């Protein structure tokens, strides 16, 4: 998984146990837990859409029972620390 501060693509995910609460990915820990980002600088950004798509594909089909639902979104800076996501 390669990330960059100049990338444009991020992972928008939700836990299957919380169907209405969506997050933006900051990092994925070694135990498989995904941590959410609060500011633009914390967001894990992919340089290429295909890299982000492959990550999502593996995330939603992993193990005997998936934990997450996810999508690839374009991340854009708004102001100094905030951000917004736009569809593809």
BELKA-V882027 format. One record per run of one state. SS is the DSSP state (2 for helix, 1 for strand, 0 for the rest). FROM is the first residue (numbers start at 0). TO is the last residue. If there is no record, write none. Layout:
<<SS;FROM;TO> <SS;FROM;TO>>
This chain:
<<0;0;7> <1;8;14> <0;15;20> <1;21;27> <0;28;32> <1;33;35> <0;36;38> <2;39;41> <0;42;44> <1;45;45> <0;46;47> <2;48;59> <0;60;66> <1;67;77> <0;78;80> <1;81;85> <0;86;87>>
